[in-house]
Amino acid sequence: MDHDLLIIGGGINGCAIAREASLLGLRVMLVDKGDLAGETSSKSTKLIHGGLRYLEYYDFRLVAEALHERERLLKAAPHLIHGLEFVLPHEHAVRPWWMVRAGLYLYDLLGGKSSLPRSRGLRARDTAFTAPLKGGDRGFVYWDAFVDDARLTLANALDAAANGAAIDTYYALDHAERIDGGWRATLADGRIVTARALVNAAGPWVHQMLGRLGVTTKSNVRLVKGSHIVVPRLYDGDHAYILQQPDRRIVFAIPYQHGFTEIGTTDIPVDQPEDAVIADDEIAYLCEAVNRHFVRQIAPADVTSSWSGVRPLYDDGAANAASVTRDYVLELDADGAPLLSIFGGKITTARHLAEDAMEKLCPAIGVAPHPVTPARVFPGGAIADFDQFVASVRATWPFLGDARAARMAHAYGTELAEMLDGIADEAAMGRDFGAGLSEIELRWMRDREWATCAADALDRRSKLGLRLTDDQRAAVERWFAR
Ligand SMILES: Cc1cc2nc3c(=O)[nH]c(=O)nc-3n(C[C@H](O)[C@H](O)[C@H](O)COP(=O)(O)OP(=O)(O)OC[C@H]3O[C@@H](n4cnc5c(N)ncnc54)[C@H](O)[C@@H]3O)c2cc1C
């Protein structure tokens, strides 16, 4: 067999499993039909959180587990993840004060010993929090964390590759069949790959993939679309808002990429993964959701960008989309060569999911699993004090300027030292593609991070697509084509 494990899907779950398995010494190959994090894992709300909302569904175990992962991730990837302060304005008609207070108390409790501050009530001096709001100064303040979801997925793949995993993007798995002692898989380009076990981490395509593998299952996924809009910065400050809506849903407003606000999300059942396209009524819903709370009003014309993803949720039979469990289910089919299928999950809990996946799968291939990632730092993440790190980046490469130094410090962490090794001035950065994107950085994304086109580099790895003109974007596309 060429490999011990063939993983289908380079979203957060596939990449986290590749990392975990390669650290256990398994020979791993991961294939994705597109880019790493090209689907759901770059289209999330970008929160590393316990999910305050899930308390209403009594999902205490999921919340506690996710909050513990939050603490781990804050330490393991301080360049990609940072604490985020949330303001929760009080809406008595939606949820009474005591209920929210009790929920936040429980959230703090389930989080255990956390490096983030505990929740509190809004105070008279919190004018920076209340000034942008239309009504009242009652409410709460609590903390969760923000993540660059696409780069966290990439960081998992980088760590896996550093431990020997082969990562192949833009190669779909066409079909596979069980053979003596493993699986024989055919990729879309006709290549044949053999492996002792298969992991189906195809996210929203998990069920379709089972069909292609000729495997039947009673489990199903509920595909639930969620969309976000981005508008020019709605308010000053680094804090976010969690806004209760009359339909009891919550909508987040979160500072995004210096100068923008991200607003989301919706919860709409869909039939196909390909239905992940934002609809006009979703844009209208999200605009109304913030207009209900903010002094500054927005309209669909203010939307500068948007994204839409499909949650591949495990179908637990819940009546409505918002209440379907966000927990994951791992299904092992060991009727012959092992096949592990992943249903559901969250960006926040992917490491934990990968650990569970190995516990389930390893005995089937005669390997003894043990925890290898609880305290493992991601590539670029060995940073004790992030502010000090940014200051050192500014001092070492002063020509970057403050904004670019901060952006690149966040994106690459300590890997920046290698990317900019020997670079003494702007001229040495090579061609300037606009918005601070240089040829040196593009080359790094191409040679080290599997970027193959403008969308990979601009929309997922750097998010500079928000700032480049169409002509500048076309120049990046031509550079990759060459
Ligand atoms: C709107 C929204 C908001 C969310 N917000 C949060 C949040 O704030 N915090 C949080 O923790 N979680 C959040 N989530 C959940 C989280 O984003 C998902 O659970 C997670 O990204 C799923 O990852 P995945 O790897 O299972 O799927 P995906 O990221 O979709 O990866 C599956 C991959 O499989 C590949 N694939 C499919 N078929 C094939 C094939 N035949 N061959 C090869 N590859 C194939 C696809 O190309 C894809 O890249 C959110 C989800 C959504 C939709």
The ligand as an SDF file (V2000), in Angstrom:
LIG
                    3D

 53 58  0  0  0  0  0  0  0  0999 V2000
  -21.9310   30.0350    7.9630 C   0  0  0  0  0  0  0  0  0  0  0  0
  -21.0730   29.1990    8.8510 C   0  0  0  0  0  0  0  0  0  0  0  0
  -20.5410   29.7500   10.0030 C   0  0  0  0  0  0  0  0  0  0  0  0
  -19.7260   28.9710   10.8270 C   0  0  0  0  0  0  0  0  0  0  0  0
  -19.1290   29.5720   11.8920 N   0  0  0  0  0  0  0  0  0  0  0  0
  -18.2840   28.8590   12.6680 C   0  0  0  0  0  0  0  0  0  0  0  0
  -17.5690   29.5110   13.6960 C   0  0  0  0  0  0  0  0  0  0  0  0
  -17.6500   30.7270   13.8820 O   0  0  0  0  0  0  0  0  0  0  0  0
  -16.7700   28.7520   14.4710 N   0  0  0  0  0  0  0  0  0  0  0  0
  -16.6220   27.4140   14.2830 C   0  0  0  0  0  0  0  0  0  0  0  0
  -15.8980   26.7860   15.0650 O   0  0  0  0  0  0  0  0  0  0  0  0
  -17.2600   26.7570   13.2770 N   0  0  0  0  0  0  0  0  0  0  0  0
  -18.0720   27.4720   12.4550 C   0  0  0  0  0  0  0  0  0  0  0  0
  -18.7140   26.8700   11.4120 N   0  0  0  0  0  0  0  0  0  0  0  0
  -18.5420   25.4260   11.2040 C   0  0  0  0  0  0  0  0  0  0  0  0
  -17.2840   25.0990   10.4030 C   0  0  0  0  0  0  0  0  0  0  0  0
  -17.0080   26.0820    9.4620 O   0  0  0  0  0  0  0  0  0  0  0  0
  -17.4610   23.7670    9.7020 C   0  0  0  0  0  0  0  0  0  0  0  0
  -17.9490   22.8010   10.5860 O   0  0  0  0  0  0  0  0  0  0  0  0
  -16.1500   23.2650    9.1440 C   0  0  0  0  0  0  0  0  0  0  0  0
  -15.5410   24.2440    8.3440 O   0  0  0  0  0  0  0  0  0  0  0  0
  -16.3770   21.9950    8.3350 C   0  0  0  0  0  0  0  0  0  0  0  0
  -15.1300   21.5640    7.8910 O   0  0  0  0  0  0  0  0  0  0  0  0
  -14.9940   20.2900    6.9860 P   0  0  0  0  0  0  0  0  0  0  0  0
  -13.5490   20.0150    6.8560 O   0  0  0  0  0  0  0  0  0  0  0  0
  -15.8490   19.2050    7.5170 O   0  0  0  0  0  0  0  0  0  0  0  0
  -15.6770   20.7040    5.5910 O   0  0  0  0  0  0  0  0  0  0  0  0
  -15.1040   21.5970    4.3930 P   0  0  0  0  0  0  0  0  0  0  0  0
  -14.3350   22.7600    4.8700 O   0  0  0  0  0  0  0  0  0  0  0  0
  -16.2440   21.8910    3.4840 O   0  0  0  0  0  0  0  0  0  0  0  0
  -14.0860   20.6320    3.6850 O   0  0  0  0  0  0  0  0  0  0  0  0
  -14.5070   19.5240    2.9000 C   0  0  0  0  0  0  0  0  0  0  0  0
  -13.5910   19.4620    1.7010 C   0  0  0  0  0  0  0  0  0  0  0  0
  -13.8460   18.2630    0.9770 O   0  0  0  0  0  0  0  0  0  0  0  0
  -13.5380   18.5220   -0.3640 C   0  0  0  0  0  0  0  0  0  0  0  0
  -14.1290   17.4990   -1.2350 N   0  0  0  0  0  0  0  0  0  0  0  0
  -15.4380   17.2440   -1.4420 C   0  0  0  0  0  0  0  0  0  0  0  0
  -15.5800   16.2540   -2.3340 N   0  0  0  0  0  0  0  0  0  0  0  0
  -14.3310   15.8620   -2.7050 C   0  0  0  0  0  0  0  0  0  0  0  0
  -13.7980   14.8900   -3.5970 C   0  0  0  0  0  0  0  0  0  0  0  0
  -14.5800   14.1230   -4.3480 N   0  0  0  0  0  0  0  0  0  0  0  0
  -12.4640   14.7660   -3.7140 N   0  0  0  0  0  0  0  0  0  0  0  0
  -11.6150   15.5550   -3.0080 C   0  0  0  0  0  0  0  0  0  0  0  0
  -12.0730   16.5030   -2.1510 N   0  0  0  0  0  0  0  0  0  0  0  0
  -13.3990   16.6590   -2.0030 C   0  0  0  0  0  0  0  0  0  0  0  0
  -14.1140   19.9160   -0.5970 C   0  0  0  0  0  0  0  0  0  0  0  0
  -13.5130   20.5510   -1.7130 O   0  0  0  0  0  0  0  0  0  0  0  0
  -13.8020   20.6060    0.7300 C   0  0  0  0  0  0  0  0  0  0  0  0
  -12.6330   21.4130    0.6570 O   0  0  0  0  0  0  0  0  0  0  0  0
  -19.5020   27.6190   10.5280 C   0  0  0  0  0  0  0  0  0  0  0  0
  -20.0430   27.0570    9.3640 C   0  0  0  0  0  0  0  0  0  0  0  0
  -20.7940   27.8600    8.5120 C   0  0  0  0  0  0  0  0  0  0  0  0
  -21.3070   27.2780    7.2380 C   0  0  0  0  0  0  0  0  0  0  0  0
  1  2  1  0
  2  3  1  0
  2 52  2  0
  3  4  2  0
  4  5  1  0
  4 50  1  0
  5  6  2  0
  6  7  1  0
  6 13  1  0
  7  8  2  0
  7  9  1  0
  9 10  1  0
 10 11  2  0
 10 12  1  0
 12 13  2  0
 13 14  1  0
 14 15  1  0
 14 50  1  0
 15 16  1  0
 16 17  1  0
 16 18  1  0
 18 19  1  0
 18 20  1  0
 20 21  1  0
 20 22  1  0
 22 23  1  0
 23 24  1  0
 24 25  2  0
 24 26  1  0
 24 27  1  0
 27 28  1  0
 28 29  2  0
 28 30  1  0
 28 31  1  0
 31 32  1  0
 32 33  1  0
 33 34  1  0
 33 48  1  0
 34 35  1  0
 35 36  1  0
 35 46  1  0
 36 37  1  0
 36 45  1  0
 37 38  2  0
 38 39  1  0
 39 40  1  0
 39 45  2  0
 40 41  1  0
 40 42  2  0
 42 43  1  0
 43 44  2  0
 44 45  1  0
 46 47  1  0
 46 48  1  0
 48 49  1  0
 50 51  2  0
 51 52  1  0
 52 53  1  0
M  END
$$$$
